[in-house]
């Protein structure tokens, strides 16, 4: 019997790692391959990616990867996915250009087939007919997807907002959606990121008045920080700089790279002569320059943090400067942003924050945008995607309470790993794959096993002890004293007696063992580990990881 | 020459750990002894306290500790401070009762002299005449302090808001402040927590209408979560429960304790028969019960988290329940609160959040409260305290821009450890003490050295390696192979060759050393550590902590 399976690998019930499989008649496509930003950074982990292991089962079925847009949480895991399954990738020109930079870092550029597609293009991949719909978002060149299958049409919104007056490009192509809706939509998979926000999301143009005022009133230099991917925002800043007779100096690697790509592709229109380099910028009058900088989230290695703390080479912030934080606060970054602002204040800068002026708008659909989307598609089923469970739930509640024809039966909340199965009869969650995240060390770009992170958590929490005991080979005679060293263990510093007592505790445990026990080295090792563990817990209340080594001589 | 020194030990440029020394003519008082909530929790650290070490220098001068109110960030470090300097403590009855619970945990109850004082009381301590002024805040029985010294009067606001209609007790005693202002105030040390917020802070009574609506409309059980110290809020809930014919069941240890203390002291007036226990509560109709629970911040061990995740013993949340989160989001807790809400939604509860209804008000002065405070005191100098640098700075900016007579010269921003010195000539920062935080393991209530936490951070980031090499005593002969074990090291799992290659790298390093080097065991040890470090960095890109043990047989 024909059926369509939808299997989210990430992005459902969490922020980031967006990735979803669609499977029909033994063929599968994957939509997006995003990275996540885990809370495990203290454990040497910078990013996370979905766990692609269960896809091995469908190895020969995977036919293509479709990218909706170029944000890291949608393309950041692409190299890791392609290393496992080197299949063709479909993306817009700008998304493809960003993806290529990622592939370059992994030295995979020549090995991947990248199809560049345009809005209204239709690509056939096995039983899937994929229609690319122009979508508006904080980034440019984004798609929503209409995926026509033998079971019906699935609309995947990607990330979107309904922007009728974007700075760059055309408004969201609602006409296409309505046409697709007329023909019948089985399921709408819709972005939930802003489903807790009432009303409409303002247009990308909405920030222009506040920026005009800022350009008009700033007495000295302007430092504007925004997400390096906010191409509409960058366009506004370049335009206003030109209008107000300022030059723009772009600082920070990711910002420079994105400006370069967007300009190369003719997406960003930079007025002639408005860009300058740091050397020339420093020679100009304070009122003649705008620095466009990375680091709006208080990231420790970004340009703005280095400026705020006085370690940026060749440039410093001083009284008279205006710093504009044109970005939202990503949850979890509140403290680092507050520290950033404190440091900027210490240097005498005037700071303009999102909370106090309309200098940032979201790229995601608010509730009224969700209504417009849903009413355009008129799907049989709504499946909220992209967001923490709280947002998915509020997406469901909004649709249920405010759009006629929807209720608990046709709004479906799923989780990562669920297999959502559609057939002629209806829809159900027919299975579930257990998914662990995979962690990545950004420096070496290598995977870090989940177990390694678990071990690191234990080490972090209680420190480590090395216990070394030497025995005569083939006998049970102990040679010399046990040797114990502590790393990060509380209560043991400057305590000479403790180390001696710990040795005694180990020796006592050895003394209480029979010769048979001593000759069973595994048992011996475990016994002395437990003895030392008990001693430390009792004496200093510590629970370190104890690494025991038996030396046989 | 006479001088007054003000030395903050904590709470300036950070949230929490409020503590401040005032010193005149070789005598010192300390105001508050608060704990902090550090970001170092992954390292086995639950709380932090100010570093009191530099106070040893003034050991014989410390005459008293004055507590402004009973919040943890003002009294949580009291036992640790008293262990070093067992001096008399002055506090209100309620603050004293909370402090006694803390002392009990440290088995210090009988050893401390606790003076209970009332509003308008005046206590003489050496050259300090301390006047206790009734202050309004989210807690009850709070003080601002007027500290009269030979150099002039210092007003320390404590935490406050100007509440003209508190639920419990009288309004803020502005009359006292004006009288003190008439007589002349040298310096106003003012709470900055809400200095970024415009307008007035609403009264504690402002939440009553929203709560009335909630009580009126909730179809089933009500679960209300708030800070266990928000006594005004608890009073409102008890009153409304009585009015709407519901019983109140208090869950969570800290909530039960605070209700008990406040009722014992006659501060909380619980209508007769309104309190019930869990057993009886479970037998009631859903519309007859309110559960008052801890855990509004998504804390993992609190009642609400356990209810949300279905592990609370004998009680579970289900469809028809209304959960009210009557608390602000403390920065840093965004993610755990979002997870909490997601879990509650999964159980079918209706959730009422602070963002959407007026069910929480702050306990801290907003900008217009700061104006009222400053104009009542009319101080020569304003010193912003209590808050991150960003808030202190905004406090300064507000006073400078909106209250006549204040400018950069008489609004003074200081940092923890600064010595702010007043004399007949004027004011200056005359010195600075370097202060590290002290960390506490909450389970054992013992201090954790800063160095231990630093070592744990390294272990967390890269894992640990134990390297054991055995040598002939007094010679340079190596016995057997080096023994290497890994804990939390990335890239080494399931790699048998790697362990062999690592051993070879160590052996190669040993082979390249001269006999003299080998006999210098320190040098030997360091050389093989570096050899293994280089090998691991090159082969697997890991930077673990390497613990090297030389066994001499």
Interface residues (C-beta under 8 A of the other chain):
Chain A: X13 X39 X42 X43 X44 X331 X332 X334 X335 X338 X339 X341 X342 X343 X345 X346 X388 X389 X390 X393 X441 X443 X444 X446 X448 X449 X451 X452 X453 X455 X456 X457 X458 X459 X460 X461 X462 X463 X464 X466 X468 X470 X479 X480 X483 X485 X487 X488 X489 X490 X491 X493 X540 X541 X545 X547 X549 X551 X552 X553
Chain B: X13 X39 X42 X43 X44 X331 X332 X334 X335 X338 X339 X341 X342 X343 X345 X346 X388 X389 X390 X393 X441 X443 X444 X446 X448 X449 X451 X452 X453 X455 X456 X457 X458 X459 X460 X461 X462 X463 X464 X466 X468 X470 X479 X480 X483 X485 X487 X488 X489 X490 X491 X493 X540 X541 X545 X547 X549 X551 X552 X553
